[in-house]
Amino acid sequence: MKKALAALAAILVVLLPAAPAWAHAQMIASTPAKDATLTTAPTAITLKFTERLNPGFTTIVLSDAARQRIPAAPPAIDSATGTLTLTQPLTNGPYTVAYRVVSVDGHTVQGSYLFTVADPALPAATATVAVAPSGGAAASEPGSGGVPTGALIGLGAAGVALAAIALFLVLSARRRATAQRASRP
């Protein structure tokens, strides 16, 4: 019985420390939204995450089609929301919002997305260069840069399988011991 409890405790000790690493800040909302086409140029970019952000380690930048940064004030952080206030009006064309944040759990999350300004009151865009986020398609998804979800699911399934095997072995050993005691005269 003591061996079974020790085996179960060992399994839990191995699996439990990994659990907090699964909860990282993920972007859940943005203004302007990903792939939006706006008829009025925004004056600020707001990103909302699932966890409180560390203000000292939050970067949000806006770039135009030529990959030039748009002048802005440093990001203002309010709990799980970061706001980048632009100091220069935007013209028509595509823009890339890029972010790199560290939540209070210490995990870094980065990503980027595109939006387009198509304000009829503004002059037409002079360049229509498509800006692809660095790192390929995965980098454009909110919260990319961490452990892939499939890997986390696989690790969780492996942990459950190990726990089931350990439980099976413990119960089998207990049954054998009970059967041996019952067969003794």
N, C-alpha and C positions, 0 to 999 in steps of 0.2 A: 504494500500500500504506500509506504514511504517513497519507494523507488518510482512509483507511478506519479505521485504528486511532484517529485523532483523533476521527472521528465516533462511533465506538463508545465511546470514553472519555468524550466529552461526554454521551452518553446515560446512561451509568452514573453520572456525576457528578450528573445531574439526578434520577435515580431513587433512588439509594442513600440520600440524606439522609432521605427519607420513610419508609424501612423501620422505624427505631426507634419512630416515632410510632404504629405499629400495635400495639405491645405495651404495653397499659395494664393496670393492676390491675383485675381483674374479681372480683366476689364469687362464690365457688364453693360456700360452705356457710354456713349460719346456724343458730343455736340460740337460740330456737325457729325452726323452719322457716317459710318463707313460707306463708301461708294455713292454718297449723296451728291446731287446736283442742285446747287443753291442759286436762287435768283437774286439773293442779296448777300453780299460778302460779309462774313462774320467778323466780329471785332475781338473774339476770344475763342479759345478751344477748351472744352471741358471734358475730362475723362473721369469716369467713376469706376472704382474697383470694389472687389468683395471684401477687402481688408483695409485697415488703417494704414496709410503710407508713412514712411519715414521721410520727413521733409528734407533732411540733409542729403538724401540719396535718390531724389526724384528728378528726372530730366524729361522735359517735353519740348520738342522742337517742331517747327513748321518749315517746310521747304517748298520752293516753287518747282516748275517743270525743268528748270536748268540746275536743279539741286542746290540752289542758293537759299541759305536760311533767311527767313523773314524776321526782321527785328521785332523783339518782344521783351516784355518784362520777365524776370525769373518766375517760374511757376509758383502759384500760391496754393498751398496745401491746406485743406480743411478735412481732417479725418481721412476718409477713403476717396476724396475727390481732389483732383489736381486741375487747376485752371491756368492756362497760358493766355495772358492779355497781350494782344498785338499792338505794336506802337506805330505801325505803318498800314495804311489801307491796302487791301488786296485788289488785284486786277483779275480779269477773267482768265481762267485756265485751270489746269490740274494742280493740286497741292498734296503733299504727303505729310501726315502727322506721324512722328516717330516718338516713342516713349521708352524709357528704361526706369523702372521703379523698384524700390526695395520696400517690402512690407515689413511690419514690425516683427514678423517671424524670421527676418533676415534673408528671405529668398528673393533673388533678383528675377524680375519678369520684364521682357522687352517685346516690342512688336511695332507694327506700323500699319497704316491704312491710307487710302486715297479718298479725296473728295474733289469736286469741281465747282468752281464759281462760274456761273453763266448769267451774269446780271445784265439785262438788256440796256440799262442806263450807263454801263461802262463800255469803254472801247473794246473791240475784239482782241482776243489773245494773239500775241505776235508769234509765239512758239507753241506748238502742240506736241512737245516731246513727251512720250509716255514714261513715267517714272516707275520703275519696278523696285519694290523693296529689296534691300540687300538680303541675301540668304535664301532666296527662292520663295515659293508659295507658302511654306510653313511659317516664314517670318511675318507674313501679313495677317496671320490669325491672332486675335487677342490672346495674350498670355503665353505666346510661344516663347521658347527659350528655356523652358523647364523640362522635366522628364515627360516623355510622351504618355498620353493617357493609356494607350495599349500596354505599355510597359508596367504602369501602375496596376492595371487590372490583372496582368499576368503575375506580378509579384503577390498581389492579394490572393489570387487563386492558388498559387504555390503555397502560401502560408496556410490557407484553409486546408489544403491537401495534406500538408505536414502535420497539422494539428489532428486531422482525422486519422492519419496513420498512427500517430503517437497514442491517441485514445484507443484505437483498435489493439495495439500491442499491449497497452496497460490492461485492458479488459481481458484479453486472451491470457495473459500471465496470471491474472486473478482467478480466472476460471480453472486453469491448470492447477494452481495451488489448492483451490477448493476441492477439485476432483482428487488430487493426491491425498489430501487430508481425509476425505470421505472413504477412500479405498484402504486406508491403514486400519489394522485391527485394534 
